Structure formats: C-alpha cells, structure tokens
Amino acid sequence: MDTESAITLENKYGSFNYAPLPVVLSKGRGVYLWDLEGKRYLDFMSGFSAVSQGHCHPRIVRAIQKQAAQLAMVSRGLYSDQMGPFAKFATELFGFERILMMNTGAEAFETAVKMARKWGYEKKNVYPGSAQIVTCIDNFHGRTTGAVAASSHEGHHRDFGPLQSGFNLIPFDDLIALESALSNPSVVAFIVEPIQGEAGVNVPSEGYLRKAFELCRSKKVLFIADEIQTGIGRTGKLLACFHENFRPDVVLLGKALSGGTFPISAVLADENVISVLQPGDHGSTFGGSPFACHVAHESLKVILEENLTENAEKMGNLFRETIQSFHLPLVKLVRGRGLLNAISFDFGGDLGAGNRMCIALKEVGLLAKTCRPHIIRFAPPLVINQEQMQEGLEVIKRVIHTFRSDSNVFGPL
C-alpha cells in the first residue's frame, strides 16, 4: 500500500471528525516516524503529548508483551495482582492517598465531575441538585457531552444540545473572576488546565494557580487540575502545578500514562474526596485492568528512571530561547513550559496559513499541527536529545524564513 491509496481508503470508509496532515505513518522509534515510502520525520506532536516516552519505547513494549501473555483483563469485580502495586506506586509518586483508574482523558474528566458533585452534596452540604462547577473559557477537557457543556468553544457544542447544566465559565488567569464565582455557595469545584494546550498553550501568570488553589481552599471548593496533557513530566515537573509548589485536591492524568500505547487515565485524590464514590456509583470495564496497571507502572518508571522530566525542562528552554534568538519573520510570540510550546504567527486574516505552514514543515520532515489558525504547537517526545532538537529548530527556522503566507507554496530550502 502507498500513501495515496491509504488516504483514499480512509477517506472513503472512515469518519470525518479529524482533518489529518497528508502523511501516512507506518513505523515509529523514539522521536522519529516513518511513512509508507520510508521517509523519516521528526515528531513534534507526540500524539498530543501522549508519546512522552518516545515511540515504541523498548521497556514499555516489553511490559505490554509480558502482561498480554500473562493476564490482560479481569473485571474490577475481581482483584488482580497488578492493581494494588500500581496504586501504591502512583499514589506515593504524586502524593495522594487513592487512585481511580479509567481509560480516556475525557472519562477522567467525567469521573471528576461526578465525584465533585457527590462530594459537594455529602461533604459540603450543598442543596441537592444545585452543585455548580467552575471552568475556564477556552478550556479543553474532551468532547463528551459533559466536557463540551463545560466548554466555551461554540464549535464543540453547536448542534449537540441540550447541553448539561451546572457549569459556570470564567476567564482563564483571572483571580478576580474566580473569587466572584466562588462566592456562590453552590460551587463545589474549580476544574482548570494548568496550561491551556488546545487554546494555544496559554501559560497563566506566575502565581495564578497557587492563589486560585488558596481561594478554593478558603471557600471549601475542590481544586481539580486537569493534567492530562501537562502532567507526567511534560512541563519540566512531574505535575505542572508543582511549578508553584502546591498539590491540588484532585488531579486528572492520561495520555503519557501508557507511553502513548493505548488509553489509560486516572483520577488522583485523597480518601475524604474519592470515598464518596461507592460500589455502583461509577466504573469502567477496562479501567484498572491488569494490563493497564502493568503498562502504566512501567511507563511512569521510564519517566523517572530516564530523567525525562529534567530533560523536558532543559530541551524546552533550548526550544524557546533558540526560536526567540532567530528573530523570525511572521513570529509574534513563542510561549510554553518544558516541552509543551507554541509559536503564534502574524498571518493577518489568512485563516489557512497555519495549516499550510504545517504542510510545509511536513514536506521537509517535521510534523506539527495547529491548535488555533495562527498558532502551531510543538511538543516532541520527552526523550528528544539536543542534537535532535537542533535538527528540528533548523527545519522550523528555514520553513518560517521562506514561507509565504499569501501562497500555497514556500520558497527553496
């Protein structure tokens, strides 16, 4: 099969809920991907931060093979020899008392919503049926009906109503708006991404997260950090909230929890919060399976033992400092933390220029994607080394220098 026939098949028989770059990938190792014709690409997407440990990490592959051959699945209606050891490891690592395992990031969000509401009724004595959850404008917590109800993005909830009620949206990085919202005694939780990834890698002001946490604490409101994209070393700390030296009441994890091999997510909280969910209140057929626990255990150990969090801090600084030093045309701003970064461009009113620049990058061997029409996110696997980062930076530099925002082509490289 070649690229053209593979794309034709997918376009004929697949769905239309994504608009992929025109490349068909068949192999991955570390920070590299190869297409059907054998062309190599630097992966600066890493599965939207899921492949933090690099593609086909040998330790994670061995863990998959071992557990799949031993015992992949038993219902949580039974105990397994993998859940207990992983739960102990993960809770001690992140500093919580308990963990609840799910599959996707969106499921972790939905779990947190249910848990926060029940906690509000049982622990805060909120009037039955009145619980409110505060979220931020431009957030992204998934595309389930609950997640889109909590979103401000019109395209995510248009034509999917009636939407779930009980969410109050406020501006991101706005403590005054948060304090006002928390004055409502029916508020039970504030759910926030420490950095808004899909919105363009919006990094809040220094101290915002900790002050928001303190406001929540003063009002007996749960501070729930959606660290599905920012967690597990991506920003140069094990959790992005750790940059401000506090531990949230609840943390959502996903993506890199499996090294990008298959869906695993988790909700971390202490006993007094997570205990409100009793048998029958919530569950998942595959959440917390022996396979998931064993693979997640090894994936986290890879992050720790290979110092990938520290490498993310070092390589992220190199990325931002180098891009800024280039003084590139069209570049308005580079921002991020660790290896979650974005470049904001001045394309005028050309809404298609960002996608064309991603295609231009693809043509010369680097994969990245827009998160807004004028913003491209760059988030390579955390295993990237300095030589590979420099290779990627040179590609980005050459493409931006020669890119014509008013054309479908770019100049000679």
N, C-alpha and C positions, 0 to 999 in steps of 0.2 A: 504494500500500500504506500502511496506517496501523499504529500501534503494536500494536493488538490482533491484527491478522491476522499481522503479522511474528512476534510472540511465539508465536502459535498454531502457525504453520508450524515454527518451530524446536523447539518442544516436541513436535510430532508426529513430525518426521523427524530431529531431532538427537539427540545423546547426552545423558547425564545427569551428566557429570563436572564440571560447573560449576553454580553457583546464581546467575545474574546478577541484578542490580538490574532492576526492571521499567521499563527505558527502552530504546528502540531508536534508535541513533545513526546518522546518515547523512552528517554533514559535520564537519570539524574544521579550525580555524585557530588556531595559537598555543596559548593556554591555554584556548580555548573549544571546546565541542562543541555540535552541534545535533541534535535528534531529528527524527523524520519529520514532526512537526507544526510544526516551525520554532522550538521552544522552545530557548533558549540556556542552556548550563550551563558553570560553571567546572569544569575538570577538575583535581581534586586527587588523581587516581590516576596519571595519565600512563602508562597501560599497565604498571603495576607498575614504574615508573621507566624504562621503555623509551623514552618520548617526551620525553626531556630537552630536546631542541631545539625542542619545540613541534610541534603537528600541522601536517603539510604544509608544513614549512619550505621556502621557495622555492628555496634553494640546493640542498637535498637532492633536491627534486622535479626540478630541472633536471639534477642529476647522474644520477638514475635514468633520465630520458628520454634523455639523451645516451648513456649506456653501453648501455642496452637497444637503442638503434638502431644501435650500433656493433658490440658483441660482448658477449653476456650470459654465455655459458657455453662453456668448454672444460674438459676433464678436467685434473686436476693431473698426468696423464700427459703433458701438454704444457705448455710455458711460455706465459705471456701477458704483454702489455706493462703490465699493471696490478699484478701480484703483487709484483714487485721494488720499484717505487717506494713502494707502500703499506707493505711490510715494513720498508723503510728508515725511512720516516717514523714508523711506530708504535713500532718498537724504540727509536729515538732519543728519541722523545717520552717514553716510560715508563722508559727507562734499562735496557733489556735487550739481549741480543745476537741473540735469534732469536724468531720468532713462528710458531705453528702455528694455522691457521685452521680453524674448524668452523662449525656453524650455530646450534645452540641452546645455552643455558647448561648444560643437563643434559649435552650432548655434551662441552662443555668440561670439566665435572667428570669424566666418564668417561675422557676423554683424560688428565687429570692423574693419575687413579688408575693407569691402565696405565703411564704414564711413570714415576711414582714407584716402582711395584713393580719395573719393569725396572731403573731406576736403582739401587734397593736391591740387586738381585742382582749387577749389573755393577760398581757403584762402591763400595758399602758391604760387599759380600761377605756379604750375609745368606743364610742357609741356604735352598736352593731350595724354593719353595712355602710359606715361613713368613712372608713380609712382612706386617707389620701397619701399618695407617693409623689414626691417632688423629683422631677428630672430636668435635664438641661436642653435648651434649644440647640439644634444641630447635633444632638446625640445620635449614636447608632448602637442599639442593643440587640439587633437582629431583625427578622422580618416575619415573625409570628404575629398573630393578631394582637397579642398583648404588647409586643415590642413596638409595633407600628403605632398603636394607640398612645404610647409614651413618647412618640417622635414628633418633631415639628416639620419633618420633610413631607411636603404635600404629595410628592410622587410615591411615597411609601404607603400612604393610607388612602389616596384617592381611589374611589370605586371599591373599597374593601369594607365599608361601613355596614351596619352601625358599629362604631368603634367602642371598645371597652372604656368605661369611665373610671375615674379615680386617680387620674394623673394630672399634675399641675406643673407646667413647663415654665422655667425661668431662664434668663440669660446665663450662659456659662461664664465663670470667672467674675461673678458679681455677688459679693458678700451681702450688700445691702438688699438685693432682691431675695437672696436666700433667707436672711433674717426676717424679712417681711413674710415670706411663705411659711416659715416655721412658726409664726405667731398663731397659725391655725392649729388648735389643739387636736384636730383630727389627723394631722400629718404623722405618719408612722415611720417613714424612711425617706432618705435622700439618696438616690442612685446616680452615680456620676462616673464617667471615664476620667481617670487622672490626666490623660491626654486624649483629645478627641481625634481619633485616627481618620475615620471616614470623612470628617468635616474639613480635613486639610492639615492634619497633625497640629491642632491648636493646643499649644502649651500654655497653661494658665500662669498667672503672675506668681512669683515666688511667695510662698506662704499661704496661698489661697486654700489649698487642700487642707492643711492643718487647721487653719482658722475655721473652715467650713465644718470640719470634724468637731471642733470645740463648740461651735454653735449648736450642732446636732446634739452633742452630749448635754448641753445646758437645757435643751428642750425635751429630753428623753425621746430622741428620734434616732433611728438606726442610720449610721453612715455606711452605705453599701458601695464598695469600689468595684466597678466593672473593669477588671484587669485581664480580660480575655485576650486583648491584643497587647497591652502594655506589660503584662506580668511575665514571670519566668525568665527574667534577665534581659528582656528586650531593651529596656531604657537605661541599662547600666546598674540597676539594682534588682534584687530578686523580685520586689514589687515596686512599682513606680511611686506608691505612697511612701515608701521607705526613704525617698529623697528628702522628705520633710519630717522624718523621724517620728512617725506615728503608725499605729496599727488600726486599720478600720474595724468596725464591728463585724462586717461581713465582706468577704472577697469572692469574686467570681473568677474562675480560671477556665481556660480551654485551649484551643489551638495547639501551642507547643507542648501541651501536657502529654501528647502522644508522639512528639517529634514529627508531627505532620503526617503520620501514617494512617490514622483513621480517627473518627470523632470520639474524644473523651473530654468531659468537662467536670467541674467540681464547684461546690459551694462550701466555703470555709467559714465557720462561726464558732462561738463558744456555746457551752451547754445551755445557758439560760435562753438563748435565741433558737438554736436548732432543735431543742427538745419540744418545741410546740408542734412539730410535725410528728405525729404518731402513726402506727401501722394503719394503712388505708388512706392516709391523707395525701400521699404523694409517692411516686415511684417511676420506675423505668425498667423495661425488660432487660436491656443490655447495660444499663448504668451500674457500674461497680462489679462487672463480671470479672472472673479470674484473669481473663485475657487483658481487659482494660487496666486492671490494677497492676499486673506484672509489667506491662509496657510503660505505663505512666511512671512506675517506680524507677525503671531503668532510664527513661527519658529525663527525669529530674536529676538522677545521679550523673548523667552525662553533662548537664549544665553545670553542676557543682564541681565535678572532678576534672573537667577540662577548662575550668575558669572562663566559661563563656560570658558570664555577666561582666567580668572585668574587661574582657575583650570587646564587648559591646560598647562599654564606656570609652575605651581607647579608640576604636575604629570610628565611632560616632563623632568624636571630637575631630578626628582627622578629616572625615567627610565634610562637616560643616565649615571648618577652618579653611580647607582647600578650596571648596566651592566659592566661599567669600573672597579668597585671595585672587581668584581668576578674574573678578570684575567682569562677568559675562554679560553680553547684551541680552535683553529681554528679562533677565532675572531681577525680580523685585525683592525677594526675601528668601532666605534659607532658614529653616527652623526645625527643631526636633530635640530629642534627648536620646542618648545611646544610639542604637541602630534603628530608630523609628524617626525618619526625617522626611521633609518635603521641600520642594522648591516651588515658590509661587512666581508665575511669569506675568509679564505685561504683554498680553496678546491683543490689547484693545478689546473690541467687541467680538472677536472671532472665537466662537464657542467650540469650533472643531480643531483649533490649532494644537491643543494639548494632546488629543488623540493622535494627530498626525506626527507630533514630536515623538510619541511613544513608538509609533511605527518606524520612524527614522532611527530611533535607538535600537529597535529590534533588528533592523536591516544590518547594523554594524555590530550586533552581538551582545546587546544588553536588554534585559526585559524589565520593564517598569510600567506602571499604569496610573492613570489619573484618578484622583479621589474627588476632584472638582474640575470643571472645564479648564481652569487656568492653573491647577496645582497638580504636580506629579509627586507621588510618594516613592521614596527609595528606602527599602527595608530588606537588605540582604540577610542571609543566614548569619547567625552569631559566630559561626566558625570561620568567617572570612578573615584572611590574613592581610598584612599591609601590602604585599605585592598585588594581590587580587583587588584590593580596594583602589590602589593606584591605577590599575588597569581600567577599572570601572570609571574612575574620575576622569581619566583621559578621554574615554569614549563620550562621557557626558559633555565634557568641555568642547570637543570637536563638533559634536552634533549641534549644541546650542550656538556655537560660533557661526556655523554655516546654515542654520535653519532659517528659512524664510516663512514667517508667519502668514504671509498672504498667498502661499502656494502649497501645492501638494507634494512638492519636491524639496530637497535640501541640496546644498552645494557639494562640491567634491571634498572628500575626506583625505 
